[in-house]
Amino acid sequence: MALQDLEPTALQRAAVKYDIVDADAHIDPPHEMWVDYLPARFKDMAPRIEEGEENDWVVFEGKRRPLMMINNQAGRTGKNFKMLGKLSDLRESRTPASRLAEMDIDGMNAAVLFGGGPLGTMNTELYIESFRAYNRWLADFCSADPRRLSGVAYMPMRDLDETIGLIREAAALGFRTINIPAFPQSADAVRISTATSGAPDVGVNTAQAAALTGDVNSTRLYWQPEFDRLWAEICAHDLSVTMHLGGRVPRFGNKEFFLADLVMSKVAMAEPVAMAIYGGVFDRFPKMRWAIIESGVGWMSWMAEYMDRTWEKQRFWTDSQLKDYPSTYMDRNIWGSFINDRLGVVNRNQPGGRNIMWSSDYPHSETTFPNSYDVIARDFAGVPTAEVQAIVGDIARAFFQVPR
C-alpha cells in the first residue's frame, strides 16, 4: 500500500513524538484578501472569483482564468489529483484556525509559511504594492499563534533602495526570514527570461515566476559590490534569507515537460549558491544565512565535494579570492530543505549536507500530509532519534528563529 493511500493514523502508531518544525509549508491567501490589504487606489483592480459550473474562475486585469488546484492537493491520492476546480474543492487552510487544525492532524508543532504573493500583474506599481499587501496579511495571519505559525516575507529585487525599504518594513512587522528571487530582477521587475523555463508558457503568470526566479540573464549578480549594502542590511536585522525553487520554473501547464522540469527545478538552485560562494559573498558577510527551499538536499554534499576539487585546480588561473574551501561556506552559510530525500538523510554528516531541514510541502502536490510521520519513519530508518529530531525540527527552529 502506498503512503499516500494510508489513513492519517501514524501519530497513534509512532513510537517517538518529535518536535516538528515544518521547514516549507505553503499558504495561499484568500482572493478577497487583496481588497482589504491593497492601497485604496488599487482596490478596484484586485482579483475576484467568478463562480462557474465545473470550475470557478479568477478574474483579474481583464482576463478570466480557471481556478488552478496544483497547489492544493493535500488529502488527495495521486490518482485523484484535480488540476481545475471550485473554491469548495480546496482544502480549507486559509484561516489560522483551520491551518492549525490541519497541522494537528499531521503532528506539526510549527510551520514555516511560504507564500501566495505577489499578484501576477504586469502593472509594475501594483506588483510592488502587492508584496507589501501580502506581507502585511501574512504577519496578521501568523499573529494568531506566533509560536506555531512563522511567516516568510517576500521581496522584489529590481531596485536596492526599494528592497531595503521593504526589508525594514518586514522586520518592523516581526518577520525573521525574507525570500528573494534566485537572480536579480529586470528593471520593471515583472519580466522573466523564457530561457528559465525552456518555453514561453510555464503555466503561471510571468510576474509571479519573476518573484522566485528573477532574470537569469541579468548582468547584475548578487556577488557584485552593489549588493553588499543589501547583505549588510539583512545582517543588521539578523534575518535569514531563502530562495524557493527559483533557478528554473517548471512548465506547470504542460504534461509533456512537467516531471522532467520538476527535477531540474531542484538542482538548478545550485547555481545561485555557487555564484555567491565563489563571488566571496560569505567571506564579506560570514554570519549571513541562506537556505534553498524545496530543492532537495541529497545533491548538496556532492556539490560541496565537486566545488572543493575544482577550486583546488582552477582557483589560480581564475584568480579566485576565496579564503577557504567552498565546502566551508556550504557548512557555515547554506541550508536546504527537502520533502522525500533518503539520500540526503544518508549524507547528513558529509560536508555540504549537514544543514538540512525536513518539510511537508503542505498543501502542494508533493505533500506528505496527512502521513508525515510515516514518511519520516521510512526516510529516517536506522537514524538515531536525536539526529532525526535535529533534521525534522531543531535545525529549522534555529534557522527561521521560531520561538518555543
TIMARDREN-514226 format. One record per residue (C-alpha): x, y, z. Coordinates in pm, 1 decimal, decimal comma. Last residue first. Example, Ala and Ser with C-alpha at 12.3 -4.5 7.8 and 13.67 -1.06 7.14 Angstrom:
<recs>
{rec {1367,0 -106,0 714,0}}
{rec {1230,0 -450,0 780,0}}
</recs>
This chain:
<recs>
{rec {929,5 2778,1 2154,0}}
{rec {1009,9 3065,0 1919,8}}
{rec {1088,5 3002,2 1550,2}}
{rec {1416,1 3169,2 1459,7}}
{rec {1397,2 3050,9 1096,3}}
{rec {1743,5 2893,9 1110,5}}
{rec {1721,1 2782,3 1474,4}}
{rec {1376,8 2621,6 1450,8}}
{rec {1473,3 2472,2 1116,0}}
{rec {1778,3 2297,8 1262,8}}
{rec {1586,5 2176,2 1569,8}}
{rec {1280,3 2033,0 1398,9}}
{rec {1278,2 1748,2 1149,6}}
{rec {1656,4 1744,4 1099,3}}
{rec {1759,1 1780,5 1464,0}}
{rec {1492,8 1542,8 1588,1}}
{rec {1608,2 1275,1 1344,6}}
{rec {1963,5 1315,3 1474,2}}
{rec {1847,5 1273,0 1834,8}}
{rec {1642,9 966,2 1742,0}}
{rec {1939,9 785,6 1588,6}}
{rec {1893,8 709,9 1216,5}}
{rec {1817,9 347,9 1121,3}}
{rec {1509,9 435,1 915,2}}
{rec {1498,1 812,0 857,7}}
{rec {1322,8 803,1 518,1}}
{rec {1059,2 547,2 617,7}}
{rec {986,0 676,0 969,3}}
{rec {974,8 1034,7 838,4}}
{rec {730,8 933,6 565,0}}
{rec {509,6 753,6 816,6}}
{rec {517,0 1055,4 1048,4}}
{rec {420,0 1280,5 758,6}}
{rec {109,4 1079,6 674,9}}
{rec {-155,2 1350,9 640,4}}
{rec {15,6 1523,0 460,3}}
{rec {338,9 1420,4 283,1}}
{rec {296,8 1698,0 29,1}}
{rec {431,1 1670,8 -326,6}}
{rec {114,3 1815,2 -485,1}}
{rec {110,1 2121,1 -260,3}}
{rec {-77,9 2153,8 71,1}}
{rec {158,0 2119,4 260,8}}
{rec {519,6 2091,0 142,7}}
{rec {581,6 1852,4 437,1}}
{rec {930,2 1973,5 528,4}}
{rec {1258,1 1834,7 661,1}}
{rec {1560,9 2057,7 717,3}}
{rec {1922,3 2005,4 614,8}}
{rec {2232,1 2188,2 735,4}}
{rec {2473,8 1893,9 729,2}}
{rec {2489,8 1802,3 362,8}}
{rec {2767,0 2034,0 245,1}}
{rec {3038,0 1832,4 415,7}}
{rec {2902,8 1484,8 494,8}}
{rec {2716,3 1404,4 816,7}}
{rec {2364,2 1417,9 669,7}}
{rec {2458,7 1213,3 362,2}}
{rec {2221,1 925,6 448,0}}
{rec {1944,1 1176,5 519,7}}
{rec {2002,7 1346,3 183,9}}
{rec {1989,7 1005,5 15,9}}
{rec {1652,7 937,8 180,1}}
{rec {1510,5 1254,2 30,0}}
{rec {1133,6 1295,9 38,8}}
{rec {1039,7 1651,7 140,5}}
{rec {1360,2 1853,9 145,1}}
{rec {1501,6 2180,4 277,9}}
{rec {1845,6 2333,8 238,0}}
{rec {2091,1 2538,0 442,5}}
{rec {2397,4 2739,0 336,8}}
{rec {2622,7 2967,0 545,0}}
{rec {2858,6 2763,2 761,8}}
{rec {2855,4 2415,2 610,0}}
{rec {2827,7 2531,1 248,9}}
{rec {3079,3 2804,6 325,3}}
{rec {3340,5 2553,2 438,7}}
{rec {3254,4 2330,8 141,3}}
{rec {3383,9 2608,7 -86,2}}
{rec {3737,8 2574,3 59,8}}
{rec {3871,7 2882,9 233,5}}
{rec {3971,4 3246,3 182,1}}
{rec {3816,8 3273,0 -162,2}}
{rec {3996,7 3522,2 -387,7}}
{rec {3978,7 3314,4 -704,0}}
{rec {4210,2 3446,2 -973,3}}
{rec {4056,5 3212,4 -1233,5}}
{rec {4405,4 3089,8 -1330,6}}
{rec {4482,0 3007,9 -970,2}}
{rec {4148,7 2876,2 -847,4}}
{rec {4113,1 2604,3 -1111,9}}
{rec {4277,3 2300,5 -957,7}}
{rec {4182,6 2327,7 -591,4}}
{rec {3854,5 2500,3 -681,6}}
{rec {3753,2 2202,1 -895,6}}
{rec {3805,6 1961,9 -604,6}}
{rec {3627,7 2178,3 -347,3}}
{rec {3333,4 2258,1 -574,5}}
{rec {3284,2 1888,9 -651,9}}
{rec {3294,6 1798,7 -283,9}}
{rec {3038,5 2065,0 -188,6}}
{rec {2808,2 1982,9 -481,2}}
{rec {2812,2 1612,0 -397,6}}
{rec {2716,1 1701,7 -40,3}}
{rec {2432,7 1920,0 -172,7}}
{rec {2291,0 1654,0 -406,4}}
{rec {2087,9 1476,8 -138,7}}
{rec {1936,2 1809,6 -29,6}}
{rec {1605,5 1858,6 -207,9}}
{rec {1531,8 2197,5 -355,7}}
{rec {1213,8 2269,1 -161,8}}
{rec {1388,0 2573,2 -12,3}}
{rec {1744,3 2689,4 -72,2}}
{rec {1852,6 2842,4 255,4}}
{rec {2088,2 3134,8 310,9}}
{rec {2231,0 3254,0 643,5}}
{rec {2468,5 3553,2 668,5}}
{rec {2719,5 3549,9 953,0}}
{rec {3029,6 3542,4 731,6}}
{rec {2934,0 3855,5 535,1}}
{rec {3242,9 3951,8 332,9}}
{rec {3374,0 3596,4 312,2}}
{rec {3016,4 3484,2 258,8}}
{rec {2968,5 3697,6 -50,9}}
{rec {3306,1 3590,6 -194,4}}
{rec {3190,1 3552,9 -556,4}}
{rec {3275,5 3182,5 -549,7}}
{rec {3024,0 3132,5 -267,9}}
{rec {2754,2 3358,6 -412,7}}
{rec {2781,5 3210,1 -761,9}}
{rec {2775,9 2856,5 -622,7}}
{rec {2456,3 2929,1 -426,9}}
{rec {2286,0 3098,2 -724,0}}
{rec {2372,7 2797,2 -944,6}}
{rec {2297,3 2507,6 -707,7}}
{rec {1928,5 2600,9 -712,1}}
{rec {1905,6 2441,1 -1057,2}}
{rec {1917,7 2105,6 -875,9}}
{rec {1557,5 2131,5 -762,3}}
{rec {1383,4 2297,8 -1057,7}}
{rec {1561,6 2048,8 -1283,2}}
{rec {1373,6 1756,1 -1134,1}}
{rec {1040,8 1941,0 -1165,0}}
{rec {1118,5 2019,6 -1529,3}}
{rec {1142,3 1647,1 -1603,5}}
{rec {800,9 1585,5 -1449,2}}
{rec {633,6 1891,3 -1608,8}}
{rec {755,4 1855,6 -1968,5}}
{rec {489,8 1656,7 -2153,3}}
{rec {214,9 1733,0 -1903,4}}
{rec {235,6 2106,7 -1977,7}}
{rec {50,7 2351,0 -1753,2}}
{rec {308,1 2355,1 -1476,3}}
{rec {604,6 2419,9 -1706,7}}
{rec {853,4 2405,4 -1421,9}}
{rec {1029,5 2732,3 -1332,9}}
{rec {1407,8 2707,2 -1308,6}}
{rec {1653,2 2853,1 -1058,9}}
{rec {1376,5 2988,4 -837,9}}
{rec {1284,9 2684,1 -637,6}}
{rec {1242,8 2899,2 -324,3}}
{rec {1531,9 3121,5 -228,9}}
{rec {1559,2 3196,3 142,7}}
{rec {1739,8 3455,5 350,7}}
{rec {1763,2 3464,0 731,6}}
{rec {1740,5 3797,9 908,5}}
{rec {1971,6 3929,0 1181,1}}
{rec {1843,9 4286,3 1122,5}}
{rec {2196,9 4420,7 1069,7}}
{rec {2278,1 4107,9 869,0}}
{rec {1999,6 4185,3 621,3}}
{rec {2110,8 4547,1 591,0}}
{rec {2472,5 4441,3 531,6}}
{rec {2354,2 4194,2 266,6}}
{rec {2172,7 4475,3 86,4}}
{rec {2469,5 4712,4 124,8}}
{rec {2688,2 4448,6 -36,1}}
{rec {2462,3 4426,6 -341,8}}
{rec {2649,5 4693,2 -542,4}}
{rec {2976,3 4504,3 -482,1}}
{rec {2886,2 4211,4 -712,9}}
{rec {2815,6 3872,9 -556,8}}
{rec {2441,0 3904,1 -612,4}}
{rec {2474,7 3948,8 -987,4}}
{rec {2360,5 4232,7 -1212,5}}
{rec {2418,2 4130,1 -1574,9}}
{rec {2079,8 3960,8 -1562,3}}
{rec {2027,4 3661,0 -1789,3}}
{rec {1854,6 3454,0 -1521,1}}
{rec {1614,6 3743,4 -1458,3}}
{rec {1422,5 3697,0 -1135,0}}
{rec {1343,8 3340,0 -1034,5}}
{rec {1101,8 3338,9 -743,7}}
{rec {928,6 3676,2 -779,4}}
{rec {978,2 3653,1 -1156,9}}
{rec {754,4 3346,5 -1163,1}}
{rec {470,8 3558,4 -1027,0}}
{rec {526,0 3824,3 -1292,7}}
{rec {549,0 3557,6 -1562,8}}
{rec {199,2 3440,2 -1483,6}}
{rec {193,6 3065,4 -1436,2}}
{rec {151,3 2778,1 -1681,3}}
{rec {512,3 2783,6 -1792,9}}
{rec {437,1 2927,6 -2137,4}}
{rec {738,7 3092,7 -2301,1}}
{rec {940,5 2770,6 -2316,8}}
{rec {1269,1 2646,8 -2173,0}}
{rec {1167,3 2753,8 -1827,7}}
{rec {1448,0 2990,0 -1743,5}}
{rec {1528,1 3062,7 -2107,0}}
{rec {1190,9 3236,3 -2128,9}}
{rec {1352,8 3519,3 -1934,8}}
{rec {1125,6 3673,7 -1675,0}}
{rec {962,3 4014,2 -1687,2}}
{rec {783,6 4158,1 -1384,8}}
{rec {1052,3 4356,0 -1205,5}}
{rec {1043,6 4657,7 -1443,0}}
{rec {1421,7 4688,7 -1415,5}}
{rec {1474,9 4313,7 -1451,1}}
{rec {1501,5 4105,4 -1137,7}}
{rec {1812,6 3991,9 -953,5}}
{rec {1861,8 3613,7 -954,1}}
{rec {1728,8 3339,5 -725,0}}
{rec {1447,1 3574,4 -628,1}}
{rec {1433,1 3676,7 -259,3}}
{rec {1252,7 3529,3 40,3}}
{rec {1280,5 3700,6 379,1}}
{rec {1310,1 3549,5 726,3}}
{rec {1270,8 3687,6 1080,8}}
{rec {946,0 3875,6 1020,1}}
{rec {821,6 4089,6 1309,4}}
{rec {627,2 4358,2 1123,5}}
{rec {916,9 4600,4 1182,3}}
{rec {1149,3 4349,0 1013,6}}
{rec {917,1 4338,6 713,6}}
{rec {907,8 4718,0 684,6}}
{rec {1286,8 4733,4 705,6}}
{rec {1314,0 4469,0 436,1}}
{rec {1068,1 4664,4 220,1}}
{rec {1287,1 4974,2 241,1}}
{rec {1594,1 4766,4 157,4}}
{rec {1414,1 4629,3 -145,8}}
{rec {1315,8 4971,9 -275,3}}
{rec {1664,1 5112,7 -224,4}}
{rec {1808,8 4806,3 -396,9}}
{rec {1592,6 4826,3 -707,9}}
{rec {1463,6 4527,9 -907,9}}
{rec {1476,9 4263,2 -633,7}}
{rec {1125,6 4207,2 -506,7}}
{rec {1088,8 4069,7 -152,5}}
{rec {858,3 3813,9 5,6}}
{rec {819,6 3787,4 383,8}}
{rec {841,2 3437,5 534,5}}
{rec {581,1 3357,6 801,3}}
{rec {613,8 3155,3 1120,6}}
{rec {296,4 2996,1 1257,6}}
{rec {331,9 2774,2 1566,1}}
{rec {483,2 3006,1 1826,4}}
{rec {336,0 3312,2 1657,7}}
{rec {-22,1 3190,0 1711,2}}
{rec {-287,4 3430,0 1576,1}}
{rec {-5,6 3672,1 1485,1}}
{rec {74,3 3442,6 1191,4}}
{rec {-225,6 3564,2 991,2}}
{rec {-160,0 3930,8 1070,5}}
{rec {200,1 3899,6 952,2}}
{rec {78,7 3716,0 642,1}}
{rec {-165,0 3995,4 554,6}}
{rec {103,9 4260,5 596,8}}
{rec {346,4 4063,1 381,4}}
{rec {85,3 4009,3 110,0}}
{rec {-7,4 4375,2 94,4}}
{rec {354,3 4489,8 82,2}}
{rec {440,6 4246,5 -195,4}}
{rec {119,0 4350,7 -373,4}}
{rec {242,5 4710,6 -368,0}}
{rec {537,3 4608,5 -585,7}}
{rec {316,4 4441,8 -846,7}}
{rec {61,4 4723,1 -841,7}}
{rec {337,5 4967,5 -933,4}}
{rec {478,8 4735,5 -1200,3}}
{rec {148,3 4663,5 -1373,8}}
{rec {225,1 4329,3 -1542,7}}
{rec {25,8 4153,3 -1272,9}}
{rec {59,6 3811,0 -1119,7}}
{rec {-1,5 3929,6 -766,0}}
{rec {276,4 3874,0 -514,0}}
{rec {219,8 3656,8 -318,7}}
{rec {92,2 3309,7 -244,1}}
{rec {352,5 3225,1 2,5}}
{rec {585,8 3039,7 218,1}}
{rec {479,1 2955,5 571,9}}
{rec {717,2 2799,7 824,5}}
{rec {512,5 2554,6 1029,9}}
{rec {516,9 2465,1 1397,2}}
{rec {435,0 2161,7 1612,1}}
{rec {328,4 1954,9 1310,7}}
{rec {158,3 1626,6 1401,5}}
{rec {-31,9 1576,2 1076,0}}
{rec {-383,5 1620,3 1216,2}}
{rec {-262,4 1898,8 1445,6}}
{rec {-117,5 2087,2 1149,1}}
{rec {-454,9 2069,9 974,8}}
{rec {-623,0 2215,6 1284,9}}
{rec {-364,0 2493,6 1296,7}}
{rec {-447,6 2582,7 936,6}}
{rec {-820,9 2585,2 1001,7}}
{rec {-781,6 2817,4 1299,7}}
{rec {-533,7 3047,8 1126,0}}
{rec {-762,7 3089,0 824,8}}
{rec {-670,2 2983,4 472,0}}
{rec {-646,0 2611,6 546,7}}
{rec {-956,6 2471,7 380,6}}
{rec {-868,7 2204,6 128,7}}
{rec {-986,1 2347,6 -198,9}}
{rec {-1282,0 2184,7 -372,7}}
{rec {-1530,6 2447,0 -242,5}}
{rec {-1326,7 2715,2 -416,1}}
{rec {-1400,2 2535,1 -740,6}}
{rec {-1177,3 2318,6 -952,4}}
{rec {-902,9 2268,8 -1207,1}}
{rec {-597,6 2043,7 -1159,0}}
{rec {-758,3 1763,8 -961,3}}
{rec {-535,3 1489,9 -825,5}}
{rec {-732,4 1171,5 -761,8}}
{rec {-482,1 916,0 -888,4}}
{rec {-209,4 1082,3 -681,2}}
{rec {-414,6 1043,6 -365,2}}
{rec {-583,8 1354,9 -232,2}}
{rec {-550,0 1477,0 128,9}}
{rec {-337,7 1775,2 34,7}}
{rec {-371,6 1860,5 -335,9}}
{rec {-387,1 2239,8 -319,9}}
{rec {-100,5 2389,9 -518,6}}
{rec {-196,8 2226,4 -849,8}}
{rec {-554,8 2344,7 -790,8}}
{rec {-592,5 2607,0 -1064,6}}
{rec {-907,5 2822,9 -1070,7}}
{rec {-975,9 2877,0 -1439,6}}
{rec {-858,9 3202,8 -1598,5}}
{rec {-1053,3 3515,0 -1688,1}}
{rec {-857,0 3814,4 -1809,5}}
{rec {-945,9 4183,9 -1797,3}}
{rec {-690,8 4263,5 -1531,6}}
{rec {-808,0 3985,6 -1300,0}}
{rec {-1097,2 3741,4 -1295,9}}
{rec {-1020,0 3408,1 -1130,8}}
{rec {-1272,6 3149,4 -1243,9}}
{rec {-1457,6 2869,2 -1067,6}}
{rec {-1473,4 2517,0 -1205,0}}
{rec {-1733,6 2281,0 -1349,2}}
{rec {-2030,7 2520,2 -1325,8}}
{rec {-1860,7 2853,4 -1271,5}}
{rec {-1842,5 3107,5 -989,5}}
{rec {-1644,1 3424,9 -1051,0}}
{rec {-1366,4 3496,4 -804,9}}
{rec {-1209,7 3840,2 -781,6}}
{rec {-865,6 3986,9 -843,1}}
{rec {-791,0 4337,5 -712,8}}
{rec {-803,8 4627,3 -960,6}}
{rec {-1083,5 4813,6 -781,1}}
{rec {-873,6 4805,8 -464,2}}
{rec {-569,2 4960,9 -633,2}}
{rec {-610,7 5328,2 -539,7}}
{rec {-712,7 5231,8 -185,5}}
{rec {-382,2 5059,8 -111,1}}
{rec {-400,5 4676,8 -114,6}}
{rec {-479,2 4493,8 209,6}}
{rec {-857,9 4452,3 224,0}}
{rec {-922,1 4416,5 -148,9}}
{rec {-632,3 4173,5 -176,4}}
{rec {-766,3 3946,0 96,2}}
{rec {-1074,9 3862,5 -111,3}}
{rec {-865,5 3609,1 -301,6}}
{rec {-799,6 3406,3 11,7}}
{rec {-426,6 3395,1 81,7}}
{rec {-235,7 3089,2 -38,1}}
{rec {-22,6 2946,5 240,3}}
{rec {255,9 2697,8 196,5}}
{rec {466,4 2477,3 421,9}}
{rec {842,7 2453,3 399,3}}
{rec {1052,6 2399,6 711,5}}
{rec {781,9 2210,7 902,5}}
{rec {907,0 2242,6 1259,2}}
{rec {849,6 1906,1 1423,5}}
{rec {908,1 1849,5 1794,8}}
{rec {909,2 1473,7 1758,5}}
{rec {686,9 1203,0 1901,6}}
{rec {853,3 862,7 1910,5}}
{rec {680,4 523,6 1896,1}}
{rec {452,9 639,5 1617,7}}
{rec {141,8 429,6 1573,2}}
{rec {-108,4 686,2 1706,0}}
{rec {52,9 968,0 1510,8}}
{rec {66,8 748,7 1201,2}}
{rec {-310,0 717,6 1186,2}}
{rec {-376,2 950,6 893,7}}
{rec {-525,6 680,4 665,7}}
{rec {-284,1 541,7 413,9}}
{rec {-323,8 588,0 38,8}}
{rec {-43,4 846,9 8,6}}
{rec {198,4 601,3 169,2}}
{rec {138,9 339,8 -97,5}}
{rec {0,0 0,0 0,0}}
</recs>
